[in-house]
Amino acid sequence: MTHAVSLATAAAVLATAVLQPVPATGTCKRCGWRAPDGPVVRVKSVAELERAVSNARAGETILIAAGTYTLRQSLELSTPRVTVRGEPGSSTAVILRGGGMTSDRVGVGVSVNAPDVTLADLTLRDFRAHAVQVRGEAGASRFTLHNALLQDTGQQLLKGSVSGARVYADNGVIACSEFSYTTSAPSDYTNGVDLLATRGWIIRDNHFSKIRGPAPNGWKAGPAILVWVAAGDTRVERNVIVDSYRGIALGLTDEPHAFARDGERAYDHDGGLIRNNVVVNLNQWADEAIEANAAHNVRIEHNTVFVEGMTPWGIGVRFAASDALVRNNLTNRRIFLRDGGRATLDGNVLHAQQSWFLDATRADMRLTALGRPAVDAGVPIPDALEDFDRAVRPVDRAPDAGAFEVRAPQRQRRD
């Protein structure tokens, strides 16, 4: 039996988390993001958009009028410090689309080939390869995606690529956005976000839904969030992942990769933090929720994981290169150290029941009175001072296990 979590329902329940409209001149209430200042070029047709992108000058904002735009070619953003933004400040009023997941001739919706590029307040969908490709081989560092919807692509929804030239895209931000498939990807070669050989990226306050392959293949797919190929220092915080085959992975393999950053051979990911995330999949095909694979010095803290698939663990630390701090997580499955993986475990609660949560079928994983075993069960972590709702933690003598502190609505919000 399938227990699909409705994307619209989950988004409504967790409305403070993602896709909050941002005024054309204003600040995101969730994360504080502000659109870059600078000269504005307004466009209202595909031809005008193509010309604006081709003739863009550093510091400009290309502001797209509300409507649906079927792209004739990939938008190649090759000028530094350019912003492409939907005019109304909504993620759905401006739609850039291709011809479909398997038939589109464009391939990549937006190709980011320069540093300091921002995409915001847009929908990008129906492309054969990726909605967005951030090209590390072009040095496209400091990329920002904010308040966007990426949907229904043939491969990864957002790809961070790399070549053998030892040029990389670092210090990007993916925030307050939504990644989803209407049903599934056309093959198992998909992820919501797939970053190769990056450093210093922040992936926060996003919603991922149905990141999975076709049903005849058991919905198998890659992690909804994957950062690997000797990447490092990634922060994955306050994301919600529902009905996706796998959840979050820092590192993937212990086999040296031809394009590993700086020729690194020991680790597939170095450093990094996975904190205050929610991963829910109530289907029998659900796989691992959080993974550290050949990941050195990674922290996995205060996540709420509830998966009901055949895999008997929810959080895994794999391969001899891995060492992790795994603390204050709340899950219904065990934490598994395999193939030589090492971790320090503390403050985790591993026997969660569905009744502990307000409504797991709707991805509302705040604790009920029956979730008392998670309350004050964690250990102090000096820099973990707020929960998923960005409310102060701890409230009492110790932090609660999982992403949410009890009585969070009554607590003062941190600035």
N, C-alpha and C positions, 0 to 999 in steps of 0.2 A: 504494500500500500504506500502511495506517495503522499507526503505531507508537505506540499510546496508552500513556502512562505511568500505571500503576495508582495511584490515589490512596492506597489502603491500603499498597501497596508503597513508594511514595515517602515516605509519612509514617513508615513503619517505618525506612527507611534514614536519614531525617533526624529521628529521634525527638527529638533535643535541641532542635529548632527550634521546634516548635509543639505545642499540645494536650497539654501535660504537666499531669496532674491537680494541683490545688492544694488542700490540706486546707482545711476550713472555717475554721480559724484557722491561717494559715501564709503562707509567702512563696513566690512562683513561683520555681522553681530557674533558669528560663531568664532572667527579666528583673528579678526582685526585686519584682514587684507584690505588694501586700498589699490585702486587702479593707478598705474603710472600716469603722471602728468605729461603734458607735451602737446604739440600741434595735433589737430584732429582732421582726418580725411574721412568724409562720409560717403558710403557707397550703398547702392540699392539694386544692383544687378550683378550677374556673374561676370560680365565683361568689365564693369567698373571695379569689381573686387580683384580680378586678375591684373588690371592695370595698376591698381593701388599697391598690390604686393610687389609687382615687378619694379615699380618706381619708388618704393618706400625709402624714406630717409631715416637715419638713426634718430630715435626719440619720438617718432610719430605713433599715433594710435589710429588704426583703421577701424572705423565704427560702422557696423553693418546694420542696415535697417531690418525690421522684422520681416520674416518671410522664409520660404524654402528655396535653396539654391542648389541645383544639381551641377556638380563640378564637371568641367570638361577636361581638366588636367589637375595634377597635384599642385597644391599651393606651396611653392618653394619659398620659405622665409629665410632669406640669405643676408638680410641686413640686421646688424646688431641693434638692440634696444628698440625693437618694434613690438607693439601690442596689437593683436587682432581681437576685437570684442564685439559681442552683440549689443546693439544700442539699448534695448530696454532694461538690461541688467538681469534678465531671466535666462535660465539655461535652455529653455525650450522654444522661445519666440523666434530665434534664428537657427535654422537647420541647414547645415552643409552636408550634402549627401552624395553618395556614389550610386552605382547601378546594381549593387547587391553583393552578398558575401562570396558568391562563386562566379559571377558574370561581369563584375565591374572592370572596366578598362583602365580606370585611373590608378588603382592599386593602393596608394597611400593618400589619405585625404589631405593632411598637412605635414609637410616635411620641414623640420626645424634644422637649419644649417648654419646658425650663427648664435652667439651668446646673447643672454639677456632678453630672450623672446618671451612674451606672455600671450597665452590664449585664455579667454575668459568669456563666460555668459554665452555659451554656444552649445548646440548639439552637433555631433559629427557621427555619421552612421552610414552603414551599407557600403563599405569598401572591401575590396577583395583581399587586401593584406592588413593594413593598420589604419585606424582613424588618425593617429598621430605617430610620427616617427621622429625621435630626438636623436640626431646623428652625432654620436660621440666622435666619429671619424672626422667630423667637421668642427670639432671643438665647441659644440653647442651647450656650453655650461650655463648655469643659473637660469634654466628654463622654469617657467611657472605655468601651471594649469590651475585655474580656479573657477568653480561654479560652472562646470561643463558636464554634459552627458555624452558618453562614448558608448555606442551600441552597435551590435551586429556587424562584426568584421570577420573576414575569412581566417585571420591569424590572431595575433595579439591586438587588443584594443589600443594600448599604448606601448610602443617599443622604444627602448633605449639601445641603439646599436653601437657597434664598435668594429674597428678593423685592426690589422696588424701594425698600424702606423704609430701606435703609442700616443694617440691623441684621444682625449676622453671628454665626456660631458659630466661635469661635477656640480654639486650644490644646487640641485633642482628641488622644486616644491610641487607636489601634487596634492591639492587641497579642496575640500568641500565639493567634491564632484561625484558623479555616478557612473559606474561601469556595469554594463549588463548585456545579456542576450535575451531576445524575446522568448526563445525556446532553448537553443544551444548553438554552439559553433558548428561549422560543417565538418570538423575533424577534431582529433584530440590535441592538435598543435595550436593551443590557445592559452592565453593568460589575460587577466585584466590589465596588469602592469608587468612588464618584463624588461628589467634593466640589466645591461651587461657592462661590467668593468667600470661602474660609477663609484663616486665617493661623495659622502655628505648629503645624500638626498633625504628629504622629509616627505613621507606619505602619510597624510593625516586627515581625519574627519571626512572620509569618503564612504560611499556605499557600493558594495559589489553584490551582484545578484546573477545567479545562473551562469557562472563562469564554468562551463562544462562542455564536453563533447557530445556526440549524438547518442541517443538512447540505445540503439542496437549494439553499441560498444560499451554499454554499462556506464555512460556519461563520463568516461575517463577523460581527464585533461590535466594540464599543469596547474600549479598553484595560482590562485587569484592574484596574489602579489608575489613576485619572484625577483630577487636581486642576487646576481651571481657573477661568475667569471672573474674571480679575484676582486670583487667589489668590496666596499667597506664603509663603515660609519653611517649606516642607514638607520633612520628613525621611522618606525611604523607605529602610529599612535591613533587611537580613537576611531578606528575604522570598523564598519559593520560588514560582515561577509555572510551571505545567506544562500542556501541551496546551490553551493558551488562544490565541485568535486574535491578540491583541496583548498586550503586556506592561505597561510602566509609561510614563505620559505626564504630564509637568508642562507644562501649557498644551495647547491643542488648535487654536486658530484665531488668525489675525491680524485678523479682522474684529471691530470693536467690538461688545460684547454689551450688550443693554439693561439687564441686571442686573449689569454689571461693578462690582466693588467700588469704591466712592467715585468712580464715573464714569470709572475708568481707561480710557484709549484706546490706550496705547502697548504694554502687555504683557498677555499672558494668564496669566503666572505670573512672579513676581518673587522672586529668590533660590531657595534650595532645594538639597537634597542627595539624590542617588540613589547609595547605596553598599552594597557587600557583598550584593547580590541575586543570585539564580540564576534565569535564565529559560531554559527548555528546551522546545522543540517540534520533534519529529522528523518531523512531517507535512508533506506538500507544500503544504498550504494555510496554513502559518504565515506571519504577517506580521511587522511590525516589533517588536522586543523592547523597546527603550528609546527614548523620544522626548522631545525638548525643542522645543516648538512656541510661537513667540512668547514664549520664556522668557528672561528677563533674569538674568544672573549665576547660572546654575545650575551645579552640580558633579555630574559623572557619573564615579564612581570605584570601582575594584575590584569591578566586576560580572563575573559569568561568564554569557555568553550563547551558546547553541548552538541555532540555528534552521535548518531545512532547507527552508523554503518557497521560493516563487518570487521574493520580494523580495530583491534582491541585497545588502542592507545589514542589519545587526543593530541599529545605534545611529544615530539620525538627529537632526540639529539643523536646524530648519526656520524660515524666515521671517526677514526682516531685523531684527526686534526681538530675535532670539535671539543670545545670546553665552554660551558655556559653556566650562568646563574639563573636558576629557574625558581622564581619566588612569587608567592601570594597569588597564584592562579587558581581559578575555580573551574573544575571540569568534571564530567561524568565518566571519564576514562583515565587510565593510568598515564604516567609519564614514562617513556620508554627510552633507555639508553642502549643503543645497538651499534654493532660493528665497531666497537671501541670508543664510542662517544662518551664524554665525561661531563658531569654537571654537578653543581652544588644545589641541592633541593631544600627549600625551606618555606614554611608558611602556606603550602599548597593544600587545597581541599579537593579530593579526587573522587568523591562519591555523590556528587550533586544529583538531585532528582528533579524531574520536570516540574513538580509541584513547588519547588523552591523559588520559581520565577513567576513574575506577573503573568506572562503569556509567551511561552517559548514558541508557539506556533506563529506568533506575530513578531518574533525576534525582540520582544520586550523582556530583557534579562535582568531587570531590577528585582531585588529580592523581596519575597513575601515573608510573613512571619515564620513559615516553615523553613525558610533558609537560614535560620538561626545558627546552624553549624559553621556558616561562613563568616559570621559577624565576629570581629576582633580576632580572627584566626590568623591574620598575617603577621609578618615581622616588620619592624620599622625599616624603611628605606629612605634615607635622608632627602633624596631629590624627587621622590614620588609624592608630591604634595597636593595633587588634585586627581579626581577620578574622571570617568568618561564624560560626565556632565560638566566638567571643569569646576566642580565644587570641591571645597577643601577636604582633604583627608590627612590624617584620620580624625574622626569625630571624638572617639573615646580613647581608651588606653592603648589600642592597637588598631591598625588598619584592617578593614574587611578584606577577605580574599575575593578576587574577581575585579571586574572593571567598575563596579558601582559600589559606593558606600551607602549604607542604609541611612535614611532620612536626608538624602542628598537635596531634595527640594527645599528643605528648611535651612540649608547651610548657606553661608555667604559665598557668593561667587568670587573667585580670584580674578584680578585684573591682569 
